[in-house]
Amino acid sequence: MTCACGHHHHPRHHHEAKGTPVPMMAPMLGVTGRLICADAGQMMTALSLLPDHIRQSREEPGCLRFEMWQDEDPLVWNLSELFLDADAFAAHGARTRASDWGRDSTGITRDLHRLEVIPVIRRETRQDLDAIDVLLREAFDGEAEAQLVRRLRADGDLSLSLVADAGGTILGHAALSPLSADRPAHALAPVAVAPKAQRLGIGTALVREAVSWADEASVVVLGDPAYYGPLGFLPADLVSPYAGPGLQMIGDLPRGTAIRHAPAFAAL
């Protein structure tokens, strides 16, 4: 079929990673494939106009991934794109048609495939570490949380590190680390979702997966009660430097229990 941006697509389901699917109202949309130039003139058009097209595409509020790279054959470009939903994809098509790239590249052959993408929650792998760093810096607008996760990992205190994987793009992360307490307990921190992918249920799915993994151990979080309360967290009357309205818990730590976070938290 032909989409709004003039591309020819073949619908297919896309679920590369294995994990727990994130419940969503509608799937995300991805595009993979190639641009194939017929001659050096078309190649020069691509070389001239693609950098600005890539930049503008990445700036779109509904664009989650936009990667294009020249193949070993200089007349061929590969691409991998991911959009929040059909509306975001349609908006990208409209902007593309009105751009210099859209007007001047109509002669370049498109061999592109449309994909339905459902994010899944899974354990981190070594290949995810750089993407987790980038996500945490973007989500918290700083280095502190990325440094915290790196230190927890280096100290052997990263009990669980979950990612939300959308067709190879890391859109969310949640960490559990051990708490020193009278009974088994974990700290849930940080929890992060890419700014463009928030309010889609990814954070909720990460938290629920972490709590499920913890099983009978208590899970303690410092956060907004309006967010964590509906997920089953209750105010936690515990002895901690973080004691206050934001300290919440799922579990059975007795009132007045003293807890101590992993040493990496001391640097926050």
Disulfide bonds with the S-S distance in Angstrom:
none
